C-alpha cells in the first residue's frame, strides 16, 4: 500500500540541509551523497543540489515538479536561530501570493527575494508545474563575514520587532546566471559543480545587492506575515499586464487598505512606487525580449506598451545606460 501524502504539508524553517531532509522524509527520494538529492515517484520528480561553502553559508539548486496540488506551509524560525535567505526563481513562482496567478506569456514571472526566515508563509503548489530556483542561505554569524557585509548595509534585522524582506523584478542578468546554473551537467565532478554553483549564486546575490543599494532611502516601518501575502499578490497583479496599472484608489479598495498604507508598504518592499515598479517591469521585459527574441526594436517597444520607439530607446538608455541594440547584440548568442 503506497504512502499517502496530505494536501497540506508543513515545513519548519532552518538550514538548507534540514529543509532538504524534511523534503526527503515527506516525499521520499535518494540522497546520493551529501550534495545530490533526486526523486522520481508518484508524488514528485526532480532534484536538489546542496553545497555548504562554509559554516552558515549554504547554496542550493532546486528543480521540482509535483504531481498533485499541495498547499505548503513554512513555519518561521525564532529570533535566535533566524537567518537571511536569498531566493532567485528561474521557472515558476514558488513564493507567490494566493489571489493571482501569473501567465507564462509575460515572462519575468518569478521573484528575486531576500527575507528574514522568521517569516511564516503559505504557498499553493500546482500539479505538473515545474518550479526551479537557486537559494543562498546565510546564518547570523555568516552575515558578519566581510564578503557578505549584510549588517553593514541593511542593519541588524534580527533585532527588529518587524520582519524584513525585499523583492525585485528578476533582471536579465540574473536570468542569464540561472539559465547557466540549470544548464550545468550534474555528471560533473563534485568540486567543479560546487564551485560553478557558488559562482552563479554569488553573481545573483551581487546583482541583488546592487539593486537594493541603489534604492532611495525610505523610512522603515513594521511589516507582518499578512503583509507579505498581499504584497506578493499585488506584485503578481501588476505583472499580469503591460497596460497601465490600476489607480492607487482602486487597488486600496480591492485589498482593503488605505492608500497611504498601500503606498508605504509597497515602497518599503519594492523600493519604488507602484507605477514606477510597473514602468521598470516593462523595461526589464523589453530587455529580456531583446536578448531572447528575433524581433525589431519597434515590435518590442510596442509589445511592452511604448507607443514611440524613440521614447522607448530614450527611456531604455536612461535606465540601463546602453541602447536596446547593444543589449540585443550582447546577449543574443547566449540563447
C-alpha positions as CSV (number, residue, x, y, z in Angstrom):
1,X,0.0,0.0,0.0
2,X,1.5,3.3,-1.1
3,X,2.2,6.1,1.3
4,X,-0.4,8.9,1.4
5,X,0.8,12.4,1.1
6,X,-1.6,15.0,2.6
7,X,-2.7,18.1,0.6
8,X,-1.4,20.4,3.2
9,X,2.2,20.0,4.2
10,X,4.2,21.8,6.9
11,X,7.9,22.5,6.8
12,X,10.0,24.2,9.5
13,X,12.5,26.8,8.5
14,X,16.1,26.1,9.2
15,X,19.3,25.3,7.4
16,X,19.1,24.4,3.7
17,X,20.2,20.9,4.8
18,X,17.4,20.5,7.3
19,X,14.9,21.6,4.7
20,X,16.3,19.0,2.3
21,X,15.9,16.3,4.8
22,X,12.3,17.3,5.5
23,X,11.6,17.1,1.8
24,X,13.2,13.6,1.6
25,X,11.2,12.4,4.7
26,X,8.0,13.7,3.2
27,X,8.3,12.7,-0.4
28,X,11.0,10.0,-0.5
29,X,13.8,10.1,-2.9
30,X,17.5,9.4,-2.7
31,X,20.4,11.4,-1.2
32,X,23.3,10.1,-3.4
33,X,25.9,11.9,-1.4
34,X,25.8,14.9,0.8
35,X,25.3,17.1,-2.2
36,X,22.8,15.5,-4.6
37,X,19.2,14.6,-3.9
38,X,17.0,13.1,-6.6
39,X,13.4,11.9,-6.6
40,X,11.0,10.5,-9.2
41,X,7.9,8.8,-7.8
42,X,4.2,9.2,-7.9
43,X,4.3,12.5,-5.9
44,X,7.3,14.5,-7.3
45,X,10.0,14.5,-9.8
46,X,13.2,16.5,-9.7
47,X,16.5,17.2,-7.9
48,X,18.1,19.4,-5.3
49,X,21.9,20.1,-5.3
50,X,23.2,21.2,-1.9
51,X,26.5,22.7,-1.0
52,X,27.8,24.4,2.2
53,X,30.6,26.8,1.3
54,X,31.5,27.3,4.9
55,X,29.7,27.2,8.2
56,X,26.4,29.2,8.0
57,X,26.6,29.8,4.2
58,X,24.7,27.4,2.0
59,X,23.6,27.2,-1.6
60,X,21.0,25.0,-3.3
61,X,19.9,24.5,-6.9
62,X,16.3,23.2,-6.9
63,X,14.2,21.7,-9.7
64,X,10.9,20.1,-8.6
65,X,7.7,19.2,-10.4
66,X,4.9,18.0,-8.0
67,X,2.4,15.5,-9.5
68,X,-0.5,16.7,-7.3
69,X,-1.7,20.0,-5.9
70,X,-0.3,20.9,-2.5
71,X,-0.6,23.7,0.0
72,X,2.8,24.1,1.7
73,X,3.1,26.0,5.0
74,X,6.5,27.1,6.1
75,X,6.8,28.0,9.8
76,X,9.4,30.6,10.5
77,X,12.3,30.4,12.9
78,X,12.8,32.1,16.2
79,X,14.8,35.4,16.5
80,X,17.7,33.4,17.9
81,X,18.0,31.0,15.0
82,X,16.7,33.1,12.1
83,X,18.9,33.6,9.0
84,X,18.7,35.5,5.7
85,X,17.5,33.6,2.6
86,X,18.1,34.9,-0.9
87,X,15.8,33.2,-3.4
88,X,16.1,33.5,-7.2
89,X,13.3,31.9,-9.1
90,X,14.0,30.7,-12.7
91,X,10.8,28.9,-13.6
92,X,7.6,29.1,-11.7
93,X,6.9,31.4,-8.7
94,X,7.1,29.4,-5.5
95,X,6.8,32.4,-3.2
96,X,3.8,33.9,-4.8
97,X,0.6,35.2,-3.3
98,X,-2.7,33.4,-3.4
99,X,-5.1,35.6,-5.3
100,X,-3.4,36.0,-8.6
101,X,-1.5,33.6,-10.9
102,X,0.9,34.8,-13.5
103,X,0.6,33.9,-17.1
104,X,3.6,32.4,-18.8
105,X,3.4,34.7,-21.8
106,X,4.7,37.7,-19.9
107,X,7.9,36.2,-18.7
108,X,9.8,37.5,-15.6
109,X,7.3,35.5,-13.5
110,X,9.5,34.7,-10.6
111,X,10.7,36.6,-7.6
112,X,14.1,37.8,-6.6
113,X,13.6,38.0,-2.9
114,X,15.6,38.3,0.3
115,X,13.9,37.6,3.6
116,X,14.4,37.0,7.3
117,X,13.4,33.4,8.0
118,X,11.2,34.3,10.9
119,X,8.6,34.8,8.2
120,X,5.7,32.3,8.1
121,X,4.3,31.9,4.6
122,X,1.9,29.6,2.7
123,X,2.1,28.8,-1.0
124,X,0.0,26.8,-3.4
125,X,1.9,24.3,-5.5
126,X,0.1,23.4,-8.7
127,X,0.1,19.9,-10.2
128,X,2.6,19.4,-13.0
129,X,4.1,22.8,-12.7
130,X,7.9,22.9,-12.9
131,X,9.5,25.1,-10.2
132,X,13.2,25.9,-10.4
133,X,15.1,28.3,-8.1
134,X,18.5,28.9,-6.7
135,X,18.8,29.8,-3.0
136,X,21.5,31.2,-0.8
137,X,21.0,31.0,2.9
138,X,23.2,32.9,5.4
139,X,23.0,32.5,9.2
140,X,23.5,35.2,11.8
141,X,27.2,34.6,12.2
142,X,27.8,34.5,8.5
143,X,26.1,37.8,7.8
144,X,29.1,39.4,9.6
145,X,31.6,38.0,7.1
146,X,33.4,40.7,5.1
147,X,32.4,39.2,1.8
148,X,28.7,39.1,2.9
149,X,28.6,42.6,4.6
150,X,24.9,42.3,5.1
151,X,24.6,44.1,8.5
152,X,26.8,47.0,7.4
153,X,24.3,48.0,4.7
154,X,21.0,46.7,5.9
155,X,21.2,46.9,9.7
156,X,20.7,44.3,12.4
157,X,17.4,42.9,11.0
158,X,17.2,40.1,13.5
159,X,16.8,42.5,16.4
160,X,13.9,44.4,14.9
161,X,10.4,43.7,16.0
162,X,9.1,43.5,12.5
163,X,10.1,41.0,9.8
164,X,12.5,42.0,7.0
165,X,12.1,41.2,3.3
166,X,12.9,42.9,0.0
167,X,11.8,41.9,-3.5
168,X,12.9,42.9,-7.0
169,X,11.9,42.1,-10.6
170,X,14.2,39.4,-11.8
171,X,16.6,41.2,-14.3
172,X,18.1,39.8,-17.4
173,X,21.5,39.5,-15.8
174,X,20.1,37.1,-13.1
175,X,18.1,35.2,-15.7
176,X,21.4,34.5,-17.6
177,X,23.0,33.3,-14.4
178,X,20.1,31.0,-13.6
179,X,20.0,29.6,-17.1
180,X,23.6,28.8,-16.9
181,X,23.2,27.2,-13.4
182,X,20.4,24.9,-14.6
183,X,22.2,24.1,-17.8
184,X,25.2,22.6,-15.8
185,X,25.6,18.8,-16.1
186,X,25.2,17.1,-12.8
187,X,27.6,14.5,-14.1
188,X,30.5,17.0,-13.5
189,X,33.0,16.2,-10.8
190,X,31.5,17.4,-7.5
191,X,34.1,20.1,-6.7
192,X,33.7,21.5,-10.3
193,X,29.9,21.6,-10.0
194,X,30.0,23.1,-6.4
195,X,32.3,25.9,-7.4
196,X,30.4,26.8,-10.5
197,X,27.2,26.8,-8.5
198,X,28.8,29.1,-5.9
199,X,29.9,31.4,-8.7
200,X,26.3,31.6,-10.1
201,X,24.9,32.2,-6.6
202,X,27.4,34.9,-5.8
203,X,26.7,36.7,-9.0
204,X,22.9,36.6,-8.3
205,X,23.4,38.0,-4.8
206,X,25.8,40.6,-6.1
207,X,23.2,41.8,-8.6
208,X,20.5,41.8,-6.0
209,X,22.7,43.8,-3.6
210,X,23.4,46.4,-6.4
211,X,19.6,46.7,-6.9
212,X,18.9,47.1,-3.2
213,X,21.7,49.6,-2.5
214,X,20.7,51.8,-5.4
215,X,17.2,52.4,-3.9
216,X,16.2,55.7,-2.4
217,X,16.3,55.6,1.4
218,X,12.8,55.0,2.8
219,X,11.8,55.2,6.4
220,X,11.3,51.7,7.8
221,X,8.0,50.7,9.5
222,X,6.5,47.4,10.7
223,X,5.6,44.7,8.3
224,X,3.9,41.4,9.2
225,X,3.2,38.0,7.7
226,X,-0.1,39.0,6.2
227,X,1.6,42.0,4.5
228,X,3.9,39.5,2.7
229,X,0.9,37.7,1.2
230,X,-0.9,40.8,-0.1
231,X,2.4,42.3,-1.4
232,X,3.1,39.1,-3.4
233,X,-0.5,39.2,-4.7
234,X,-0.2,42.8,-5.7
235,X,3.1,42.3,-7.4
236,X,1.6,39.4,-9.4
237,X,-1.4,41.5,-10.4
238,X,0.9,44.3,-11.7
239,X,2.9,41.8,-13.8
240,X,-0.2,40.3,-15.4
241,X,-0.5,43.1,-17.9
242,X,1.7,45.6,-19.7
243,X,-1.1,48.1,-19.8
244,X,-1.3,51.0,-17.3
245,X,-1.8,49.6,-13.8
246,X,-5.0,50.4,-11.8
247,X,-5.1,53.5,-9.7
248,X,-3.9,53.5,-6.0
249,X,-7.5,54.2,-5.0
250,X,-8.8,51.1,-6.9
251,X,-6.0,48.9,-5.5
252,X,-6.5,50.1,-2.0
253,X,-10.2,49.3,-2.2
254,X,-9.5,45.8,-3.6
255,X,-7.0,44.9,-0.9
256,X,-8.8,46.6,2.0
257,X,-6.1,49.0,3.0
258,X,-5.8,52.8,3.0
259,X,-4.0,54.4,0.1
260,X,-1.3,55.6,2.5
261,X,-0.6,52.1,3.8
262,X,-0.6,50.6,0.4
263,X,1.9,53.2,-0.9
264,X,4.1,52.9,2.2
265,X,4.2,49.1,2.3
266,X,4.9,48.8,-1.4
267,X,7.7,51.3,-1.4
268,X,9.4,49.6,1.6
269,X,9.3,46.2,0.0
270,X,10.0,47.1,-3.7
271,X,11.9,50.3,-3.2
272,X,9.7,52.4,-5.5
273,X,6.2,53.5,-6.3
274,X,3.6,51.1,-7.8
275,X,3.6,52.9,-11.1
276,X,7.4,53.2,-11.3
277,X,7.6,49.5,-10.5
278,X,5.3,48.7,-13.4
279,X,7.3,51.0,-15.7
280,X,10.6,49.3,-14.7
281,X,8.9,45.9,-15.3
282,X,8.1,46.9,-18.9
283,X,11.7,48.0,-19.5
284,X,13.0,44.7,-17.9
285,X,10.6,42.8,-20.1
286,X,11.8,44.6,-23.2
287,X,15.4,43.9,-22.2
288,X,14.7,40.2,-21.9
289,X,12.9,40.1,-25.3
290,X,15.8,41.9,-26.9
291,X,18.2,39.2,-25.7
292,X,15.9,36.2,-26.5
293,X,13.6,37.0,-29.4
294,X,14.3,37.8,-33.1
295,X,12.1,40.9,-33.2
296,X,12.7,44.5,-34.2
297,X,13.1,47.2,-31.6
298,X,9.9,48.8,-32.9
299,X,8.0,45.5,-32.3
300,X,9.4,45.0,-28.9
301,X,8.8,48.6,-27.8
302,X,5.1,48.3,-28.9
303,X,4.6,44.9,-27.2
304,X,5.9,46.4,-24.0
305,X,3.5,49.3,-24.0
306,X,5.6,52.0,-25.6
307,X,3.8,53.9,-28.4
308,X,7.0,55.5,-29.7
309,X,10.2,53.6,-30.4
310,X,12.2,56.8,-30.0
311,X,10.8,57.4,-26.5
312,X,11.3,53.7,-25.7
313,X,15.0,54.0,-26.7
314,X,15.5,57.1,-24.6
315,X,13.8,55.5,-21.5
316,X,15.8,52.3,-22.0
317,X,19.1,54.1,-22.3
318,X,18.4,56.2,-19.2
319,X,17.6,53.2,-17.1
320,X,20.3,50.7,-18.4
321,X,22.9,53.1,-19.8
322,X,23.0,51.2,-23.0
323,X,20.9,51.2,-26.1
324,X,18.4,48.4,-27.0
325,X,20.6,47.5,-30.0
326,X,23.6,47.0,-27.7
327,X,21.6,44.6,-25.5
328,X,20.4,42.6,-28.5
329,X,24.0,42.2,-29.7
330,X,25.5,41.4,-26.3
331,X,23.1,38.6,-25.2
332,X,21.7,37.1,-28.4
333,X,24.4,34.4,-28.6
334,X,23.5,33.1,-25.1
335,X,20.1,31.7,-26.2
